[in-house]
Amino acid sequence: MWVVLRKTWGWLENVNDKNSPKKKMDRIALSQFAEMTGINRRKCHALLKKLIEKNIILKTVTHIGDGTYINYGFQKDFDLWGPSPIKGTSVPNKGTVPNMDDRVSPILGTRVSPIRAHTKERKETIKETHQLFEFVDPFIDYMIKVKKNKAPEKTKSLIEKSIDTIDKLIRLDGFELEYIKKVSRWAVKDDFWSIAFFSLAPLRKKSDNGATKFANMAARYDSEPGNAEPEILTKTQILKKYGAED
C-alpha cells in the first residue's frame, strides 16, 4: 500500500508545476513493488490481490494494441473498503463454527461483532496515517530543496520514522497536526532553527533542557509576536484577570 501511495499521491501530475494536482493512478510494475518493499514478486502479487479485493487499492487495465497497461491507485473513501473475508472453520463432528460476526452472546442475547469494530479502528488508523503522509512526504521534498545536501536522503525508512514521530507528537504530547505544520514550516526559515532543523524524524529527541526538540521549537515560535494562539478565557476568567465589571 505504501508503494502505491508513494508512486501516486507522492507525485505531482505535472512535476514542473508545484500547484499541479497529485497523481491519482500510476503504472507500477511488480518489479517496482518488489524493489521498494524487499518482498518477492509472487508475494507482492498475492498481497496486491487481497488489497484490490478489499477495495483498498484500485486497479485499471488498459489494452493498447498488443500491450497491456496496469495502473494502481489508492481508494481514499474509507467507507468503500471491504472487511477482511473471514470464513467459518470446519470442526470434526461439530459442523462449521460461524463467523464472529454471526455469533450471539448466550448471556446478553446480543450479537458479538469484534471483527467489525476492529475493521473500523483499522480504517481510522490508516486514514490518520494517510493524513500524516500527505504532510510528511512533501515536507521532506521541501527540506531537501531548501537544505540541499544537509537534509537526509529521502527513503522509505525516513518517511516511516517521520510519520511515527508526528503521530507521537499528536497522541502522546498533545500537539495538533495543524500546529505541528505551522511550527515546522516556520522553523525552516527561523534564524536559529534554520541551522538546527533538517528532518522531522528526530523532533521528539530530548534536548539538554529536558524538553523535546519540537517543544523547544514551539516555545520559540509562540514567543514571537503574532504566532501564539489566542488565549480563550471564560467570562469568569476575564472578570478575574482584567477586573472588568459585568
Helices and strands as residue ranges (DSSP letters): H 2-7, E 25-27, H 30-37, H 41-53, E 57-64, E 67-74, G 78-80, E 89-91, E 95-97, G 100-102, H 114-147, G 148-150, H 156-171, H 177-189, G 193-195, H 213-223, H 235-242
